[in-house]
Amino acid sequence: MGSNFPTSLLTTTLRGVSGINSQPRDEQPAHLPRLYDIENCPYCRLVREAITELDLDVLILPCPKGGERFRPQVVEAGGKAQFPYLLDLNTGKALYESMDIVAYLYEEYGKGGLPLKWRVGPLQKLGSSLASAPRSTRPQRARTGKLPGELLELYSFEGSPYARPVREVLGALEIPYILRSCGRSDWRDWLLPGVRNALGIVSEGKVANRRLLQQEHGKVSIPFLFDPNTEEALFESERIIAHLQAHYGT
Ligand SMILES: N[C@@H](CCC(=O)N[C@@H](CS)C(=O)NCC(=O)O)C(=O)O
């Protein structure tokens, strides 16, 4: 992935374990919470980190600069173009402000209250802004692509340096997608897929989406894309990006 990977890894490293570890959940909410999101926005990143930590599946509606597909929905619903914006049809709640959204998600879907680190909002925002810098040279403006008939499903976790470039492409093309959370909850989850393979270790972690990948597709490797429109199931970020460009690119 050329120059793409090192800066993505740097962004991940600068956030430590944030957006990597998960508290596995037994079931998902009835409706997917909707996140109007900008991939490279440091405030949206914080919300996506909490989404990984809470092991939540959500619907991502990309709103890149210059985007016309979903941005108007936010202005109409909330009165201004500010991101992140969360709309939760399970409770009817609609929120701006990253820290308010994180606190809401923990209150509604968390198990033990808001973790200490999330109580120091300004520090998190500063850390996330620094971590966003290495990716600031990536194209971030909308290049609106074709709208898939059925929603794509991306298996990802916020800290994955391989999943980030895929999310950036989906974001720029303004392609909505179901984000299937695949954070880590077990030491085996930390081994790279090739190492697990070589050692004969099967990843039987507690995160449901990881288990599903293992059971249905024979391995856990992030990112993974399922495209119901072409019925393709794809591992490997470069293959996924090529698929997106070929089918939905402009
Ligand atoms: N205090 C807000 C700041 C949100 C914010 O400034 N987001 C930027 C994107 S990083 C934004 O909405 N910019 C307007 C735009 O993109 O049109 C929060 O923490 O959520």
The ligand as an SDF file (V2000), in Angstrom:
LIG
                    3D

 20 19  0  0  0  0  0  0  0  0999 V2000
  -17.0190   20.7190   19.2210 N   0  0  0  0  0  0  0  0  0  0  0  0
  -17.3880   19.8900   18.1000 C   0  0  0  0  0  0  0  0  0  0  0  0
  -16.4640   20.2570   16.9380 C   0  0  0  0  0  0  0  0  0  0  0  0
  -16.9270   19.5870   15.6490 C   0  0  0  0  0  0  0  0  0  0  0  0
  -16.2500   20.1860   14.4240 C   0  0  0  0  0  0  0  0  0  0  0  0
  -15.7050   21.3070   14.4530 O   0  0  0  0  0  0  0  0  0  0  0  0
  -16.2960   19.4390   13.3230 N   0  0  0  0  0  0  0  0  0  0  0  0
  -15.8390   19.9440   12.0300 C   0  0  0  0  0  0  0  0  0  0  0  0
  -15.1800   18.8300   11.2160 C   0  0  0  0  0  0  0  0  0  0  0  0
  -13.6560   18.2900   11.9570 S   0  0  0  0  0  0  0  0  0  0  0  0
  -17.0100   20.4190   11.2290 C   0  0  0  0  0  0  0  0  0  0  0  0
  -18.1430   20.0220   11.4670 O   0  0  0  0  0  0  0  0  0  0  0  0
  -16.7550   21.2970   10.2550 N   0  0  0  0  0  0  0  0  0  0  0  0
  -17.7950   21.8230    9.4060 C   0  0  0  0  0  0  0  0  0  0  0  0
  -17.7920   21.1790    8.0790 C   0  0  0  0  0  0  0  0  0  0  0  0
  -17.0830   20.2190    7.8520 O   0  0  0  0  0  0  0  0  0  0  0  0
  -18.5620   21.6760    7.2550 O   0  0  0  0  0  0  0  0  0  0  0  0
  -17.2540   18.4200   18.4920 C   0  0  0  0  0  0  0  0  0  0  0  0
  -16.4690   18.0890   19.4000 O   0  0  0  0  0  0  0  0  0  0  0  0
  -17.9780   17.5760   17.9200 O   0  0  0  0  0  0  0  0  0  0  0  0
  1  2  1  0
  2  3  1  0
  2 18  1  0
  3  4  1  0
  4  5  1  0
  5  6  2  0
  5  7  1  0
  7  8  1  0
  8  9  1  0
  8 11  1  0
  9 10  1  0
 11 12  2  0
 11 13  1  0
 13 14  1  0
 14 15  1  0
 15 16  2  0
 15 17  1  0
 18 19  2  0
 18 20  1  0
M  END
$$$$
